[in-house]
């Protein structure tokens, strides 16, 4: 039982880290897109 339990927690941990990395990349690209959008708006306003 403990071996099975341990295996599951290891899998969950690995999966959690992958999800964190994906979210980080998503937020980075979103911030980049937001910045590009703001730059475009500023140039249009000038």
N, C-alpha and C positions, 0 to 999 in steps of 0.2 A: 504493500500500500504506500509506504513512504517513498519507494522508488518511483512509483507512478506519479505521486504528488509532486516530487522534486522535478521530474521531467516536465510536468505541466507548467510549473512556475518558471522554469528556464525558458520554455517556449514563449510564455506570456511576456517575460522580460525582453526577450529578443524582439518580439513583435512590437512591444511598446516603444522600444528605441527606434525601430524603423518608422513608426508612425510619427514620433516626435520629429525625426529628421525631415519627413515629408512635409509636415506642417511648417517647419522652419523654412524650407525651400519655398513653400507656397506664400508665406508671409513676406519673404524677401522679394519674390517676383511681384507680389501685389504692391509692395512699397515702391518698387522700381516703376511699375506701371503708373502708380499715383503721381510719382515725381514727374514722369514724362508728361502726364496729363496736365499737371500744374504748370510745367514749362510751356506747354502749348498754349494754355490759357493766358499766361503772362505775355507771350509774344503776340498773341492776337490783340491783347488790350493795348499794347504800345502803339 
